[in-house]
Amino acid sequence: MDWNDTPEQARFRAEVRELIETRLPERYRLGGAGERAWEFDRKSPDPAARKAAMDWHAALAERGWVAPHWPKEYGGAGMSAMEQFVLNQEMARAGAPGVGGSGLSMLGPTIILHGTEDQRHKYLPPILAGEVTWAQGYSEPGAGSDLASLQTRATRDGDDFILNGQKIWTSAAHSSDAIFALVRTDPEAPKHRGISFILIDDIKAPGISVRPLIDMGGRHYFNEVFFEDVRVPAANLVGEMNRGWYVAMTLLDFERSNIGGAVGARRTLDRLIDVIQGDPALRARIASSPVRHEIAQRYVETEVMYQFSLRIISMQNRGQLPNDEASMAKLYNSELSQRLAQTCMQVLGLQANLMEGNEESSFARLYIGMVPATIRGGTSEVQRNVIATRGLGLPRA
Ligand SMILES: Cc1cc2nc3c(=O)[nH]c(=O)nc-3n(C[C@H](O)[C@H](O)[C@H](O)COP(=O)(O)OP(=O)(O)OC[C@H]3O[C@@H](n4cnc5c(N)ncnc54)[C@H](O)[C@@H]3O)c2cc1C
């Protein structure tokens, strides 16, 4: 099999590079954008940050590249999975932030699959326009890996539901406009059958409070979200009442398929090599150190990760939604990202412990930032359970 670009892919790659060269705001060039930079910048008190987020969104929108994976009829670019990969690759190489947040990557495709036509018309355009971003309200204090144990209640009251309960680890809820949530609509049913998927249009609606949680890197990244008698129209259910589990799992497959994953690891490795090549003392040290083998091993692993991405791409090109394959890619990529961050620390020694620079340019921040990689989006243990049961047909616990 030939992994090189076809002439069309090469042309498309050149187009993407040109857009990045001419339109990527300066703010994202200095060592690259941090995680969710676009979402946070969009709501930043700093006008320069807000402008950078809007300019970059406008640049992508002019080309119709805001939603590469959405079908054209819903305003997406309708790109093949391979074109999406090329776009992701070039964006990640340049450190350019993705736009649209979870609304674009996960919720939009889920509404396209499971939503009503009215919901598609109401919710998709503001996501595309960068006007509304969504937080993901799945996890609760007593429901993470065992998500189906969730307790947030939605009780029917006329044409509405009344929500009560708590979500936790809600990424970017403080900068989001809206939140989608899994709620229990039938407490008597077996736990997977009494859950519904609901859209809460305004995260500032009466009864909702968002409280910050500060992570080990000192960042305000995720939050707790409390619901106290929050009124939500029944029309906001996605899919059937009490069948939300299936909608939720589709969304998780979109989350785990993330075909850009391989590119991030390669970018980190390239950055490490650049630092070594630019530092004669470090080069001399590496020449006589077994750490060279460790770097070579990480290179082999980034190539393996690349193959995982191509497998997912080829499934998506055939119209299939990767499931245990997405879990394998997520598992491998998240564990690789931690090994790679560890290798960077090993190679650079104390220099790497400095917290200088931003999230992208500091290896110390990278190392800390990768700790949650094997927890978010389902832990490594959970991914291995999925692979064992759905991939290999082994019995469930
Ligand atoms: C950076 C980050 C961002 C996040 N963003 C969001 C978000 O936006 N929205 C959201 O809803 N959630 C979010 N989460 C939450 C995330 O989905 C959960 O943390 C994750 O699913 C694990 O749940 P838990 O933390 O409750 O751990 P637990 O489920 O309590 O697990 C604790 C440990 O037990 C292990 N374990 C549990 N069950 C099994 C089993 N059956 N077999 C083997 N081992 C098991 C786990 O692997 C883990 O090591 C985020 C988490 C992180 C770290």
The ligand as an SDF file (V2000), in Angstrom:
LIG
                    3D

 53 58  0  0  0  0  0  0  0  0999 V2000
   -9.0570   16.1010   31.4070 C   0  0  0  0  0  0  0  0  0  0  0  0
  -10.4100   15.4830   31.6100 C   0  0  0  0  0  0  0  0  0  0  0  0
  -11.5050   16.0400   30.9850 C   0  0  0  0  0  0  0  0  0  0  0  0
  -12.7760   15.4800   31.1840 C   0  0  0  0  0  0  0  0  0  0  0  0
  -13.8370   16.0860   30.5730 N   0  0  0  0  0  0  0  0  0  0  0  0
  -15.0790   15.5930   30.7750 C   0  0  0  0  0  0  0  0  0  0  0  0
  -16.2200   16.2500   30.2180 C   0  0  0  0  0  0  0  0  0  0  0  0
  -16.1050   17.2700   29.5370 O   0  0  0  0  0  0  0  0  0  0  0  0
  -17.4400   15.7360   30.4590 N   0  0  0  0  0  0  0  0  0  0  0  0
  -17.6270   14.6060   31.2050 C   0  0  0  0  0  0  0  0  0  0  0  0
  -18.7600   14.1750   31.3490 O   0  0  0  0  0  0  0  0  0  0  0  0
  -16.5710   13.9580   31.7740 N   0  0  0  0  0  0  0  0  0  0  0  0
  -15.3030   14.4330   31.5790 C   0  0  0  0  0  0  0  0  0  0  0  0
  -14.2160   13.8000   32.1590 N   0  0  0  0  0  0  0  0  0  0  0  0
  -14.4550   12.6810   33.0710 C   0  0  0  0  0  0  0  0  0  0  0  0
  -13.9960   11.3380   32.5460 C   0  0  0  0  0  0  0  0  0  0  0  0
  -14.8320   10.8600   31.5050 O   0  0  0  0  0  0  0  0  0  0  0  0
  -13.9650   10.3820   33.7480 C   0  0  0  0  0  0  0  0  0  0  0  0
  -12.9840   10.8660   34.6290 O   0  0  0  0  0  0  0  0  0  0  0  0
  -13.6270    8.9710   33.3490 C   0  0  0  0  0  0  0  0  0  0  0  0
  -14.6790    8.4150   32.6120 O   0  0  0  0  0  0  0  0  0  0  0  0
  -13.3490    8.0850   34.5960 C   0  0  0  0  0  0  0  0  0  0  0  0
  -14.3470    8.1920   35.5380 O   0  0  0  0  0  0  0  0  0  0  0  0
  -14.0060    8.5000   37.0830 P   0  0  0  0  0  0  0  0  0  0  0  0
  -13.1060    9.7020   37.1000 O   0  0  0  0  0  0  0  0  0  0  0  0
  -15.2860    8.5870   37.8150 O   0  0  0  0  0  0  0  0  0  0  0  0
  -13.1460    7.2790   37.5850 O   0  0  0  0  0  0  0  0  0  0  0  0
  -13.7050    5.8710   38.0990 P   0  0  0  0  0  0  0  0  0  0  0  0
  -14.7020    5.3530   37.1440 O   0  0  0  0  0  0  0  0  0  0  0  0
  -14.0930    6.0030   39.5250 O   0  0  0  0  0  0  0  0  0  0  0  0
  -12.4130    4.9730   37.9880 O   0  0  0  0  0  0  0  0  0  0  0  0
  -11.3740    4.9460   38.9700 C   0  0  0  0  0  0  0  0  0  0  0  0
  -10.3740    3.8680   38.5440 C   0  0  0  0  0  0  0  0  0  0  0  0
  -10.9990    2.5750   38.5370 O   0  0  0  0  0  0  0  0  0  0  0  0
  -10.8380    1.9490   37.2640 C   0  0  0  0  0  0  0  0  0  0  0  0
  -12.0160    1.1790   36.8830 N   0  0  0  0  0  0  0  0  0  0  0  0
  -13.2950    1.5870   36.9950 C   0  0  0  0  0  0  0  0  0  0  0  0
  -14.1280    0.6400   36.4890 N   0  0  0  0  0  0  0  0  0  0  0  0
  -13.3520   -0.3670   36.0430 C   0  0  0  0  0  0  0  0  0  0  0  0
  -13.6270   -1.6340   35.4310 C   0  0  0  0  0  0  0  0  0  0  0  0
  -14.8760   -2.0220   35.1620 N   0  0  0  0  0  0  0  0  0  0  0  0
  -12.5810   -2.4420   35.0950 N   0  0  0  0  0  0  0  0  0  0  0  0
  -11.3110   -2.0420   35.3850 C   0  0  0  0  0  0  0  0  0  0  0  0
  -10.9960   -0.8480   35.9860 N   0  0  0  0  0  0  0  0  0  0  0  0
  -12.0040   -0.0310   36.2970 C   0  0  0  0  0  0  0  0  0  0  0  0
  -10.6680    3.1090   36.2950 C   0  0  0  0  0  0  0  0  0  0  0  0
  -10.0290    2.7150   35.1150 O   0  0  0  0  0  0  0  0  0  0  0  0
   -9.8540    4.0920   37.1120 C   0  0  0  0  0  0  0  0  0  0  0  0
   -8.5030    3.7650   37.0600 O   0  0  0  0  0  0  0  0  0  0  0  0
  -12.9400   14.3270   31.9980 C   0  0  0  0  0  0  0  0  0  0  0  0
  -11.8200   13.7700   32.6310 C   0  0  0  0  0  0  0  0  0  0  0  0
  -10.5800   14.3340   32.4580 C   0  0  0  0  0  0  0  0  0  0  0  0
   -9.4160   13.7240   33.1530 C   0  0  0  0  0  0  0  0  0  0  0  0
  1  2  1  0
  2  3  1  0
  2 52  2  0
  3  4  2  0
  4  5  1  0
  4 50  1  0
  5  6  2  0
  6  7  1  0
  6 13  1  0
  7  8  2  0
  7  9  1  0
  9 10  1  0
 10 11  2  0
 10 12  1  0
 12 13  2  0
 13 14  1  0
 14 15  1  0
 14 50  1  0
 15 16  1  0
 16 17  1  0
 16 18  1  0
 18 19  1  0
 18 20  1  0
 20 21  1  0
 20 22  1  0
 22 23  1  0
 23 24  1  0
 24 25  2  0
 24 26  1  0
 24 27  1  0
 27 28  1  0
 28 29  2  0
 28 30  1  0
 28 31  1  0
 31 32  1  0
 32 33  1  0
 33 34  1  0
 33 48  1  0
 34 35  1  0
 35 36  1  0
 35 46  1  0
 36 37  1  0
 36 45  1  0
 37 38  2  0
 38 39  1  0
 39 40  1  0
 39 45  2  0
 40 41  1  0
 40 42  2  0
 42 43  1  0
 43 44  2  0
 44 45  1  0
 46 47  1  0
 46 48  1  0
 48 49  1  0
 50 51  2  0
 51 52  1  0
 52 53  1  0
M  END
$$$$
